[in-house]
Amino acid sequence: MIEDVDGLGVILVDHGSKFQAANDMLVDVAREFQAATGVSIVEIAHMELAEPTLEQAYVRCVNRGARRIAVQPYFLAPGRHSTADIPRMTAEVARRFPEIPCHIAEPLGVDRRIAEIMAARIAVAMARPQSPGSESTS
């Protein structure tokens, strides 16, 4: 867990979508994160296709009193966004607030807890009636 949440601002950043329901899901993720960690300053950001942007979320954290910021890419694997775009975009806005340290976390990656979530989702799917077109051919 996070040792000291006082003054910590967290930005959860995903790709962004043309579909509002997909963008709204990150709001729910942020709410769950906040409840689980006690971090009071949690903002969301989308890389593209929707707002808020990473810059907007960063400024919101600062305006809400963050004295340090952590950016969490909400991606499973390291790719261009999490290894290049997010660090570049974060550095650009962070230059405006040199007194506020900023850290970028790794993408979610490989973790037993993700495997457990997948197993639970598969169990739910297997308990539902078979989907059309998925009948066994044996």
TIVO-2410 file (N, C-alpha, C; in nm, 3 decimals):
# residues 138
REC num residu      c1      c2      c3 atome chaine
REC   1      M   0.082  -0.119   0.000     N      A
REC   1      M   0.000   0.000   0.000    CA      A
REC   1      M   0.087   0.125   0.000     C      A
REC   2      I   0.024   0.236  -0.024     N      A
REC   2      I   0.093   0.364  -0.025    CA      A
REC   2      I   0.113   0.407   0.119     C      A
REC   3      E   0.237   0.434   0.156     N      A
REC   3      E   0.269   0.464   0.295    CA      A
REC   3      E   0.214   0.597   0.342     C      A
REC   4      D   0.234   0.703   0.265     N      A
REC   4      D   0.194   0.838   0.308    CA      A
REC   4      D   0.108   0.902   0.200     C      A
REC   5      V  -0.021   0.915   0.226     N      A
REC   5      V  -0.111   0.970   0.125    CA      A
REC   5      V  -0.131   1.120   0.142     C      A
REC   6      D  -0.080   1.177   0.251     N      A
REC   6      D  -0.098   1.319   0.277    CA      A
REC   6      D  -0.031   1.403   0.168     C      A
REC   7      G  -0.107   1.486   0.102     N      A
REC   7      G  -0.053   1.573  -0.002    CA      A
REC   7      G  -0.024   1.505  -0.133     C      A
REC   8      L  -0.064   1.379  -0.144     N      A
REC   8      L  -0.039   1.303  -0.267    CA      A
REC   8      L  -0.153   1.322  -0.365     C      A
REC   9      G  -0.120   1.357  -0.487     N      A
REC   9      G  -0.217   1.360  -0.595    CA      A
REC   9      G  -0.187   1.247  -0.690     C      A
REC  10      V  -0.288   1.172  -0.728     N      A
REC  10      V  -0.270   1.059  -0.819    CA      A
REC  10      V  -0.351   1.085  -0.945     C      A
REC  11      I  -0.286   1.061  -1.058     N      A
REC  11      I  -0.355   1.073  -1.187    CA      A
REC  11      I  -0.358   0.935  -1.250     C      A
REC  12      L  -0.479   0.886  -1.277     N      A
REC  12      L  -0.497   0.761  -1.349    CA      A
REC  12      L  -0.520   0.798  -1.495     C      A
REC  13      V  -0.435   0.749  -1.583     N      A
REC  13      V  -0.445   0.788  -1.724    CA      A
REC  13      V  -0.462   0.666  -1.813     C      A
REC  14      D  -0.566   0.671  -1.897     N      A
REC  14      D  -0.589   0.564  -1.994    CA      A
REC  14      D  -0.579   0.621  -2.135     C      A
REC  15      H  -0.613   0.540  -2.233     N      A
REC  15      H  -0.601   0.582  -2.373    CA      A
REC  15      H  -0.703   0.688  -2.409     C      A
REC  16      G  -0.827   0.668  -2.367     N      A
REC  16      G  -0.937   0.754  -2.409    CA      A
REC  16      G  -1.012   0.686  -2.522     C      A
REC  17      S  -1.139   0.719  -2.534     N      A
REC  17      S  -1.223   0.652  -2.632    CA      A
REC  17      S  -1.326   0.749  -2.689     C      A
REC  18      K  -1.377   0.716  -2.806     N      A
REC  18      K  -1.489   0.789  -2.863    CA      A
REC  18      K  -1.619   0.753  -2.790     C      A
REC  19      F  -1.618   0.640  -2.720     N      A
REC  19      F  -1.735   0.591  -2.648    CA      A
REC  19      F  -1.733   0.643  -2.505     C      A
REC  20      Q  -1.831   0.725  -2.471     N      A
REC  20      Q  -1.835   0.786  -2.339    CA      A
REC  20      Q  -1.839   0.683  -2.227     C      A
REC  21      A  -1.907   0.572  -2.248     N      A
REC  21      A  -1.914   0.468  -2.144    CA      A
REC  21      A  -1.774   0.415  -2.109     C      A
REC  22      A  -1.688   0.404  -2.208     N      A
REC  22      A  -1.551   0.359  -2.182    CA      A
REC  22      A  -1.475   0.463  -2.101     C      A
REC  23      N  -1.493   0.589  -2.134     N      A
REC  23      N  -1.427   0.696  -2.059    CA      A
REC  23      N  -1.480   0.704  -1.916     C      A
REC  24      D  -1.611   0.683  -1.901     N      A
REC  24      D  -1.672   0.689  -1.769    CA      A
REC  24      D  -1.621   0.578  -1.678     C      A
REC  25      M  -1.579   0.468  -1.734     N      A
REC  25      M  -1.529   0.358  -1.653    CA      A
REC  25      M  -1.409   0.401  -1.569     C      A
REC  26      L  -1.324   0.490  -1.625     N      A
REC  26      L  -1.208   0.535  -1.549    CA      A
REC  26      L  -1.250   0.617  -1.427     C      A
REC  27      V  -1.363   0.683  -1.434     N      A
REC  27      V  -1.417   0.754  -1.318    CA      A
REC  27      V  -1.447   0.654  -1.207     C      A
REC  28      D  -1.506   0.541  -1.245     N      A
REC  28      D  -1.535   0.436  -1.147    CA      A
REC  28      D  -1.407   0.377  -1.090     C      A
REC  29      V  -1.308   0.357  -1.174     N      A
REC  29      V  -1.179   0.304  -1.128    CA      A
REC  29      V  -1.117   0.401  -1.027     C      A
REC  30      A  -1.123   0.530  -1.057     N      A
REC  30      A  -1.067   0.631  -0.966    CA      A
REC  30      A  -1.139   0.629  -0.832     C      A
REC  31      R  -1.270   0.614  -0.835     N      A
REC  31      R  -1.350   0.609  -0.712    CA      A
REC  31      R  -1.309   0.486  -0.629     C      A
REC  32      E  -1.294   0.371  -0.694     N      A
REC  32      E  -1.252   0.249  -0.623    CA      A
REC  32      E  -1.111   0.266  -0.566     C      A
REC  33      F  -1.022   0.325  -0.645     N      A
REC  33      F  -0.884   0.348  -0.600    CA      A
REC  33      F  -0.884   0.438  -0.476     C      A
REC  34      Q  -0.960   0.545  -0.482     N      A
REC  34      Q  -0.966   0.639  -0.371    CA      A
REC  34      Q  -1.017   0.571  -0.245     C      A
REC  35      A  -1.122   0.492  -0.258     N      A
REC  35      A  -1.178   0.422  -0.142    CA      A
REC  35      A  -1.079   0.319  -0.086     C      A
REC  36      A  -1.006   0.252  -0.172     N      A
REC  36      A  -0.914   0.147  -0.127    CA      A
REC  36      A  -0.786   0.202  -0.063     C      A
REC  37      T  -0.745   0.322  -0.105     N      A
REC  37      T  -0.615   0.374  -0.061    CA      A
REC  37      T  -0.623   0.491   0.036     C      A
REC  38      G  -0.735   0.562   0.037     N      A
REC  38      G  -0.745   0.680   0.120    CA      A
REC  38      G  -0.681   0.803   0.058     C      A
REC  39      V  -0.633   0.792  -0.065     N      A
REC  39      V  -0.579   0.909  -0.134    CA      A
REC  39      V  -0.696   1.001  -0.167     C      A
REC  40      S  -0.690   1.125  -0.121     N      A
REC  40      S  -0.805   1.214  -0.141    CA      A
REC  40      S  -0.800   1.289  -0.273     C      A
REC  41      I  -0.681   1.307  -0.328     N      A
REC  41      I  -0.669   1.380  -0.455    CA      A
REC  41      I  -0.642   1.278  -0.566     C      A
REC  42      V  -0.747   1.240  -0.635     N      A
REC  42      V  -0.737   1.145  -0.745    CA      A
REC  42      V  -0.805   1.207  -0.866     C      A
REC  43      E  -0.733   1.215  -0.975     N      A
REC  43      E  -0.787   1.270  -1.099    CA      A
REC  43      E  -0.770   1.167  -1.210     C      A
REC  44      I  -0.851   1.178  -1.312     N      A
REC  44      I  -0.838   1.090  -1.428    CA      A
REC  44      I  -0.792   1.172  -1.547     C      A
REC  45      A  -0.733   1.103  -1.644     N      A
REC  45      A  -0.690   1.168  -1.768    CA      A
REC  45      A  -0.697   1.067  -1.881     C      A
REC  46      H  -0.717   1.119  -2.000     N      A
REC  46      H  -0.718   1.036  -2.121    CA      A
REC  46      H  -0.608   1.085  -2.214     C      A
REC  47      M  -0.539   0.992  -2.276     N      A
REC  47      M  -0.431   1.028  -2.368    CA      A
REC  47      M  -0.483   1.104  -2.489     C      A
REC  48      E  -0.595   1.060  -2.540     N      A
REC  48      E  -0.652   1.122  -2.659    CA      A
REC  48      E  -0.801   1.093  -2.666     C      A
REC  49      L  -0.869   1.157  -2.757     N      A
REC  49      L  -1.010   1.136  -2.790    CA      A
REC  49      L  -1.109   1.186  -2.686     C      A
REC  50      A  -1.064   1.226  -2.568     N      A
REC  50      A  -1.155   1.271  -2.463    CA      A
REC  50      A  -1.080   1.357  -2.362     C      A
REC  51      E  -1.156   1.431  -2.287     N      A
REC  51      E  -1.100   1.509  -2.177    CA      A
REC  51      E  -1.147   1.448  -2.047     C      A
REC  52      P  -1.075   1.472  -1.939     N      A
REC  52      P  -0.964   1.564  -1.924    CA      A
REC  52      P  -0.834   1.507  -1.978     C      A
REC  53      T  -0.748   1.597  -2.019     N      A
REC  53      T  -0.616   1.559  -2.066    CA      A
REC  53      T  -0.524   1.539  -1.945     C      A
REC  54      L  -0.407   1.487  -1.971     N      A
REC  54      L  -0.308   1.471  -1.864    CA      A
REC  54      L  -0.271   1.606  -1.805     C      A
REC  55      E  -0.255   1.705  -1.890     N      A
REC  55      E  -0.224   1.840  -1.841    CA      A
REC  55      E  -0.336   1.893  -1.752     C      A
REC  56      Q  -0.460   1.878  -1.795     N      A
REC  56      Q  -0.573   1.926  -1.714    CA      A
REC  56      Q  -0.578   1.855  -1.579     C      A
REC  57      A  -0.556   1.724  -1.578     N      A
REC  57      A  -0.560   1.648  -1.454    CA      A
REC  57      A  -0.446   1.690  -1.361     C      A
REC  58      Y  -0.330   1.714  -1.416     N      A
REC  58      Y  -0.214   1.756  -1.337    CA      A
REC  58      Y  -0.243   1.889  -1.269     C      A
REC  59      V  -0.293   1.984  -1.346     N      A
REC  59      V  -0.325   2.116  -1.291    CA      A
REC  59      V  -0.434   2.104  -1.184     C      A
REC  60      R  -0.531   2.018  -1.204     N      A
REC  60      R  -0.635   1.997  -1.103    CA      A
REC  60      R  -0.575   1.944  -0.973     C      A
REC  61      C  -0.481   1.851  -0.984     N      A
REC  61      C  -0.415   1.799  -0.864    CA      A
REC  61      C  -0.346   1.912  -0.788     C      A
REC  62      V  -0.272   1.995  -0.861     N      A
REC  62      V  -0.202   2.107  -0.799    CA      A
REC  62      V  -0.302   2.201  -0.734     C      A
REC  63      N  -0.408   2.235  -0.805     N      A
REC  63      N  -0.510   2.326  -0.751    CA      A
REC  63      N  -0.581   2.269  -0.630     C      A
REC  64      R  -0.586   2.137  -0.620     N      A
REC  64      R  -0.651   2.073  -0.504    CA      A
REC  64      R  -0.555   2.056  -0.387     C      A
REC  65      G  -0.430   2.102  -0.403     N      A
REC  65      G  -0.336   2.099  -0.292    CA      A
REC  65      G  -0.232   1.990  -0.294     C      A
REC  66      A  -0.217   1.920  -0.405     N      A
REC  66      A  -0.115   1.814  -0.411    CA      A
REC  66      A   0.024   1.875  -0.394     C      A
REC  67      R   0.103   1.813  -0.309     N      A
REC  67      R   0.242   1.855  -0.288    CA      A
REC  67      R   0.340   1.759  -0.356     C      A
REC  68      R   0.284   1.650  -0.410     N      A
REC  68      R   0.359   1.553  -0.491    CA      A
REC  68      R   0.256   1.479  -0.573     C      A
REC  69      I   0.300   1.431  -0.688     N      A
REC  69      I   0.206   1.370  -0.782    CA      A
REC  69      I   0.262   1.237  -0.831     C      A
REC  70      A   0.172   1.140  -0.843     N      A
REC  70      A   0.205   1.011  -0.903    CA      A
REC  70      A   0.110   0.989  -1.020     C      A
REC  71      V   0.167   0.951  -1.132     N      A
REC  71      V   0.088   0.923  -1.253    CA      A
REC  71      V   0.087   0.771  -1.273     C      A
REC  72      Q  -0.031   0.713  -1.279     N      A
REC  72      Q  -0.046   0.569  -1.299    CA      A
REC  72      Q  -0.107   0.542  -1.435     C      A
REC  73      P  -0.026   0.490  -1.529     N      A
REC  73      P  -0.086   0.450  -1.657    CA      A
REC  73      P  -0.182   0.333  -1.634     C      A
REC  74      Y  -0.305   0.348  -1.680     N      A
REC  74      Y  -0.405   0.243  -1.668    CA      A
REC  74      Y  -0.401   0.160  -1.796     C      A
REC  75      F  -0.286   0.094  -1.813     N      A
REC  75      F  -0.259   0.008  -1.927    CA      A
REC  75      F  -0.204  -0.123  -1.872     C      A
REC  76      L  -0.225  -0.232  -1.945     N      A
REC  76      L  -0.171  -0.360  -1.900    CA      A
REC  76      L  -0.024  -0.375  -1.934     C      A
REC  77      A   0.015  -0.341  -2.055     N      A
REC  77      A   0.151  -0.367  -2.100    CA      A
REC  77      A   0.224  -0.237  -2.130     C      A
REC  78      P   0.357  -0.240  -2.118     N      A
REC  78      P   0.432  -0.121  -2.158    CA      A
REC  78      P   0.426  -0.106  -2.310     C      A
REC  79      G   0.391   0.010  -2.352     N      A
REC  79      G   0.385   0.042  -2.495    CA      A
REC  79      G   0.423   0.186  -2.514     C      A
REC  80      R   0.399   0.237  -2.631     N      A
REC  80      R   0.440   0.374  -2.664    CA      A
REC  80      R   0.379   0.475  -2.568     C      A
REC  81      H   0.252   0.461  -2.536     N      A
REC  81      H   0.190   0.559  -2.445    CA      A
REC  81      H   0.256   0.558  -2.308     C      A
REC  82      S   0.273   0.440  -2.249     N      A
REC  82      S   0.325   0.435  -2.112    CA      A
REC  82      S   0.475   0.456  -2.103     C      A
REC  83      T   0.549   0.424  -2.208     N      A
REC  83      T   0.695   0.439  -2.201    CA      A
REC  83      T   0.747   0.569  -2.261     C      A
REC  84      A   0.670   0.632  -2.349     N      A
REC  84      A   0.718   0.754  -2.414    CA      A
REC  84      A   0.622   0.871  -2.398     C      A
REC  85      D   0.497   0.852  -2.438     N      A
REC  85      D   0.403   0.964  -2.440    CA      A
REC  85      D   0.370   1.018  -2.301     C      A
REC  86      I   0.336   0.930  -2.209     N      A
REC  86      I   0.301   0.975  -2.074    CA      A
REC  86      I   0.420   1.043  -2.006     C      A
REC  87      P   0.540   0.984  -2.009     N      A
REC  87      P   0.654   1.056  -1.949    CA      A
REC  87      P   0.681   1.193  -2.015     C      A
REC  88      R   0.669   1.201  -2.146     N      A
REC  88      R   0.692   1.329  -2.215    CA      A
REC  88      R   0.586   1.431  -2.177     C      A
REC  89      M   0.461   1.391  -2.181     N      A
REC  89      M   0.352   1.483  -2.150    CA      A
REC  89      M   0.356   1.526  -2.003     C      A
REC  90      T   0.390   1.433  -1.915     N      A
REC  90      T   0.401   1.465  -1.773    CA      A
REC  90      T   0.514   1.564  -1.750     C      A
REC  91      A   0.628   1.541  -1.813     N      A
REC  91      A   0.743   1.632  -1.797    CA      A
REC  91      A   0.709   1.772  -1.844     C      A
REC  92      E   0.634   1.782  -1.953     N      A
REC  92      E   0.597   1.913  -2.006    CA      A
REC  92      E   0.517   1.994  -1.905     C      A
REC  93      V   0.417   1.933  -1.844     N      A
REC  93      V   0.335   2.007  -1.747    CA      A
REC  93      V   0.408   2.021  -1.613     C      A
REC  94      A   0.488   1.923  -1.575     N      A
REC  94      A   0.559   1.928  -1.447    CA      A
REC  94      A   0.660   2.044  -1.443     C      A
REC  95      R   0.713   2.084  -1.557     N      A
REC  95      R   0.806   2.197  -1.561    CA      A
REC  95      R   0.741   2.325  -1.508     C      A
REC  96      R   0.611   2.333  -1.517     N      A
REC  96      R   0.540   2.452  -1.466    CA      A
REC  96      R   0.532   2.453  -1.314     C      A
REC  97      F   0.557   2.337  -1.252     N      A
REC  97      F   0.546   2.323  -1.106    CA      A
REC  97      F   0.671   2.253  -1.052     C      A
REC  98      P   0.788   2.317  -1.063     N      A
REC  98      P   0.913   2.250  -1.025    CA      A
REC  98      P   0.922   2.214  -0.877     C      A
REC  99      E   0.840   2.277  -0.793     N      A
REC  99      E   0.844   2.249  -0.649    CA      A
REC  99      E   0.767   2.124  -0.612     C      A
REC 100      I   0.695   2.065  -0.710     N      A
REC 100      I   0.612   1.948  -0.683    CA      A
REC 100      I   0.675   1.825  -0.749     C      A
REC 101      P   0.730   1.734  -0.668     N      A
REC 101      P   0.788   1.612  -0.727    CA      A
REC 101      P   0.681   1.528  -0.795     C      A
REC 102      C   0.720   1.463  -0.902     N      A
REC 102      C   0.628   1.381  -0.979    CA      A
REC 102      C   0.693   1.247  -1.011     C      A
REC 103      H   0.616   1.142  -0.999     N      A
REC 103      H   0.664   1.006  -1.027    CA      A
REC 103      H   0.566   0.938  -1.121     C      A
REC 104      I   0.619   0.858  -1.211     N      A
REC 104      I   0.535   0.783  -1.304    CA      A
REC 104      I   0.549   0.635  -1.272     C      A
REC 105      A   0.437   0.571  -1.245     N      A
REC 105      A   0.436   0.429  -1.212    CA      A
REC 105      A   0.439   0.346  -1.340     C      A
REC 106      E   0.471   0.221  -1.324     N      A
REC 106      E   0.471   0.126  -1.435    CA      A
REC 106      E   0.326   0.090  -1.469     C      A
REC 107      P   0.301   0.045  -1.594     N      A
REC 107      P   0.167  -0.005  -1.626    CA      A
REC 107      P   0.132  -0.124  -1.536     C      A
REC 108      L   0.008  -0.164  -1.536     N      A
REC 108      L  -0.038  -0.268  -1.446    CA      A
REC 108      L   0.037  -0.400  -1.463     C      A
REC 109      G   0.066  -0.438  -1.585     N      A
REC 109      G   0.155  -0.551  -1.612    CA      A
REC 109      G   0.109  -0.685  -1.561     C      A
REC 110      V   0.207  -0.768  -1.531     N      A
REC 110      V   0.183  -0.905  -1.485    CA      A
REC 110      V   0.173  -0.903  -1.333     C      A
REC 111      D   0.062  -0.952  -1.283     N      A
REC 111      D   0.040  -0.952  -1.138    CA      A
REC 111      D  -0.060  -1.062  -1.106     C      A
REC 112      R  -0.033  -1.136  -1.004     N      A
REC 112      R  -0.121  -1.247  -0.965    CA      A
REC 112      R  -0.265  -1.198  -0.943     C      A
REC 113      R  -0.279  -1.076  -0.891     N      A
REC 113      R  -0.414  -1.024  -0.865    CA      A
REC 113      R  -0.492  -1.004  -0.994     C      A
REC 114      I  -0.424  -0.970  -1.102     N      A
REC 114      I  -0.493  -0.958  -1.231    CA      A
REC 114      I  -0.537  -1.096  -1.277     C      A
REC 115      A  -0.451  -1.195  -1.258     N      A
REC 115      A  -0.488  -1.333  -1.295    CA      A
REC 115      A  -0.611  -1.378  -1.214     C      A
REC 116      E  -0.617  -1.341  -1.088     N      A
REC 116      E  -0.732  -1.377  -1.005    CA      A
REC 116      E  -0.859  -1.309  -1.055     C      A
REC 117      I  -0.849  -1.184  -1.097     N      A
REC 117      I  -0.964  -1.113  -1.152    CA      A
REC 117      I  -1.010  -1.181  -1.281     C      A
REC 118      M  -0.914  -1.218  -1.367     N      A
REC 118      M  -0.949  -1.287  -1.492    CA      A
REC 118      M  -1.018  -1.419  -1.463     C      A
REC 119      A  -0.968  -1.492  -1.366     N      A
REC 119      A  -1.029  -1.621  -1.332    CA      A
REC 119      A  -1.172  -1.601  -1.283     C      A
REC 120      A  -1.195  -1.498  -1.204     N      A
REC 120      A  -1.330  -1.471  -1.155    CA      A
REC 120      A  -1.423  -1.434  -1.270     C      A
REC 121      R  -1.374  -1.353  -1.364     N      A
REC 121      R  -1.457  -1.313  -1.478    CA      A
REC 121      R  -1.488  -1.435  -1.567     C      A
REC 122      I  -1.391  -1.522  -1.585     N      A
REC 122      I  -1.412  -1.643  -1.665    CA      A
REC 122      I  -1.515  -1.733  -1.597     C      A
REC 123      A  -1.507  -1.746  -1.465     N      A
REC 123      A  -1.603  -1.829  -1.392    CA      A
REC 123      A  -1.745  -1.775  -1.412     C      A
REC 124      V  -1.763  -1.644  -1.408     N      A
REC 124      V  -1.894  -1.585  -1.430    CA      A
REC 124      V  -1.941  -1.614  -1.572     C      A
REC 125      A  -1.853  -1.599  -1.669     N      A
REC 125      A  -1.889  -1.624  -1.809    CA      A
REC 125      A  -1.927  -1.771  -1.829     C      A
REC 126      M  -1.855  -1.861  -1.766     N      A
REC 126      M  -1.882  -2.004  -1.782    CA      A
REC 126      M  -2.015  -2.043  -1.717     C      A
REC 127      A  -2.061  -1.967  -1.620     N      A
REC 127      A  -2.187  -1.997  -1.552    CA      A
REC 127      A  -2.308  -1.948  -1.631     C      A
REC 128      R  -2.286  -1.862  -1.729     N      A
REC 128      R  -2.396  -1.812  -1.812    CA      A
REC 128      R  -2.423  -1.912  -1.923     C      A
REC 129      P  -2.542  -1.904  -1.981     N      A
REC 129      P  -2.571  -1.990  -2.096    CA      A
REC 129      P  -2.472  -1.962  -2.209     C      A
REC 130      Q  -2.449  -2.064  -2.290     N      A
REC 130      Q  -2.356  -2.051  -2.401    CA      A
REC 130      Q  -2.398  -1.941  -2.495     C      A
REC 131      S  -2.302  -1.869  -2.548     N      A
REC 131      S  -2.330  -1.763  -2.644    CA      A
REC 131      S  -2.366  -1.824  -2.778     C      A
REC 132      P  -2.454  -1.760  -2.855     N      A
REC 132      P  -2.488  -1.810  -2.988    CA      A
REC 132      P  -2.361  -1.820  -3.075     C      A
REC 133      G  -2.354  -1.926  -3.150     N      A
REC 133      G  -2.238  -1.945  -3.238    CA      A
REC 133      G  -2.120  -2.011  -3.169     C      A
REC 134      S  -2.131  -2.040  -3.040     N      A
REC 134      S  -2.019  -2.100  -2.969    CA      A
REC 134      S  -2.047  -2.245  -2.934     C      A
REC 135      E  -2.145  -2.305  -3.001     N      A
REC 135      E  -2.180  -2.443  -2.973    CA      A
REC 135      E  -2.060  -2.534  -3.003     C      A
REC 136      S  -2.048  -2.636  -2.924     N      A
REC 136      S  -1.940  -2.732  -2.944    CA      A
REC 136      S  -1.960  -2.807  -3.075     C      A
REC 137      T  -1.851  -2.835  -3.144     N      A
REC 137      T  -1.857  -2.908  -3.272    CA      A
REC 137      T  -1.818  -3.052  -3.257     C      A
REC 138      S  -1.813  -3.102  -3.137     N      A
REC 138      S  -1.771  -3.241  -3.120    CA      A
REC 138      S  -1.883  -3.339  -3.138     C      A
***
